[in-house]
């Protein structure tokens, strides 16, 4: 398996395209054979290389293939975690690229798929900001209210509660409602 060893060195030097090519060649040659110990590591590393290039769909496919083909491997839990991280980062990358509709859809999928993940409150906060940016203030408040109700007492819920008050004050000029919203910001 010299190609796999070479590609690890290549990956560590930041030459991800070369590493991906070597890993894919290794999987093509040895992928259907049993007893190849390096195959699991190669599949996992393939996901890591794609992630490093921000090729998130390819990274997800590689990690999912790893999970299905190597269910008892020591990196199985790491692959599960990498899938969650990749899903979230994909949404953020779309946001940075100003592809707001796709970012919103990706982050909505994330909160539905991973409601217990530690990044989910951040996703709700971002969803609210996305709606506010599009001047959809009712939808923004709805996203922030969801964050406040699902994660009470958290710093992000405090930020969301403040944004609710600020939006009610500045966009709707509902000063009484805004004051009530502001008064709920007692933490964070």
Secondary structure, DSSP 8 states (H G I E B T S, - for coil): -HHHHHHHHHHHTT-HHHHHHHHHHHHHHHTT-SS-THHHHHHHHHHHHHHHTT-HHHHHHHHHHHHHH-TTSTTHHHHHHHHHHHHHHHHHHHHHTT-HHHHHHHHHHHHHH-TTSTTHHHHHHHHHHHHHHTT-HHHHHHHHHHHHHHSTTSHHHHHHHHHHHHHHHHTS--HHHHHHHHHT----
